[in-house]
Amino acid sequence: MLTIYGVYRSRAIRPLWVLEECKAPFTHIPVIQAYRLTDSTAASAALNTAMPDYLAINPLGQVPAMRDGALLLTESLAICLHIARKYGGSLGPTSDDESSLMEQWALFAATAVEPAAIEILYTLRDGQADTATGQGIIRVAAEKLKRPLARLEAHLAPQDWLLTRFTVADIMVAECLRYAQSHSPLLDSFPNVARWLTAAQSRPAFQTVWAKRAAEPE
Ligand SMILES: N[C@@H](CCC(=O)N[C@@H](CS)C(=O)NCC(=O)O)C(=O)O
């Protein structure tokens, strides 16, 4: 049985969304980020990323991790690709070329989108959006996202999804871009990206994992 380690309020939501799309059976172990606990070492502490048992699974002390038989993976997008390929049917690649395209979108998400998007997320989360420093961080991050967003905008002009149908590529890119989504002006100049993101997040599988995320303590 496939096992996912990581709460919904973490990058674990990426493979959990993929699994919800495929309806594949799995065991969920809701390991929480240690930094979110007052005392991650207390006897009563929830299962967390600083515990020796979890560090034996992922020495980086991060979630998600995944076990599937003898296979252990500790990168969210690699986990998404693995699940889609093995259990996802049309969510995964149906040819070598599609496999390469999905890998390309995974790397695009991780390198061109996520770093700047997460700067925006942290600035908003820390209540810095109205400070001069926070506004500066958001302005620079939004600038960094312009070219990747322009690339997505052109790509999505003639089509609904990144490949010829909804796939794991859409989940990976949408999830990384979501970090910047609360900065609402960002997508104003990219209507195709906004349409695509709305469509991805309207899917019943996303709605299900999003509700599970909302049910977890903040
Ligand atoms: N590149 C990794 C990053 C994983 C990551 O940073 N996870 C965060 C939660 S979203 C975490 O576990 N942080 C705990 C920590 O760094 O102490 C991935 O995509 O899986």
The ligand as a Tripos MOL2 file, in Angstrom:
@<TRIPOS>MOLECULE
LIG
   20    19     1     0     0
SMALL
NO_CHARGES

@<TRIPOS>ATOM
      1 N1         11.4660   20.4480   -2.2790 N.3       1 LIG1
      2 C1         10.6800   19.8340   -1.2430 C.3       1 LIG1
      3 C2         10.3720   20.8860   -0.1780 C.3       1 LIG1
      4 C3          9.5970   20.2850    1.0020 C.3       1 LIG1
      5 C4          9.3130   21.3150    2.0740 C.2       1 LIG1
      6 O1          9.9500   22.3900    2.1570 O.2       1 LIG1
      7 N2          8.3350   20.9710    2.9180 N.am      1 LIG1
      8 C5          7.9700   21.8470    4.0180 C.3       1 LIG1
      9 C6          6.4470   21.8250    4.1880 C.3       1 LIG1
     10 S1          5.5900   22.4650    2.8050 S.3       1 LIG1
     11 C7          8.5360   21.2950    5.3010 C.2       1 LIG1
     12 O2          8.4090   20.1350    5.5820 O.2       1 LIG1
     13 N3          9.1630   22.1450    6.1130 N.am      1 LIG1
     14 C8          9.6340   21.7450    7.3930 C.3       1 LIG1
     15 C9         11.0020   22.2650    7.6280 C.2       1 LIG1
     16 O3         11.6480   22.7090    6.6600 O.co2     1 LIG1
     17 O4         11.4260   22.2240    8.7790 O.co2     1 LIG1
     18 C10         9.3970   19.2640   -1.8590 C.2       1 LIG1
     19 O5          8.8700   19.8550   -2.8160 O.co2     1 LIG1
     20 O6          8.9390   18.2080   -1.4060 O.co2     1 LIG1
@<TRIPOS>BOND
     1     1     2 1
     2     2     3 1
     3     2    18 1
     4     3     4 1
     5     4     5 1
     6     5     6 2
     7     5     7 1
     8     7     8 1
     9     8     9 1
    10     8    11 1
    11     9    10 1
    12    11    12 2
    13    11    13 1
    14    13    14 1
    15    14    15 1
    16    15    16 2
    17    15    17 1
    18    18    19 2
    19    18    20 1
@<TRIPOS>SUBSTRUCTURE
     1 LIG1         1 GROUP 0 **** ****
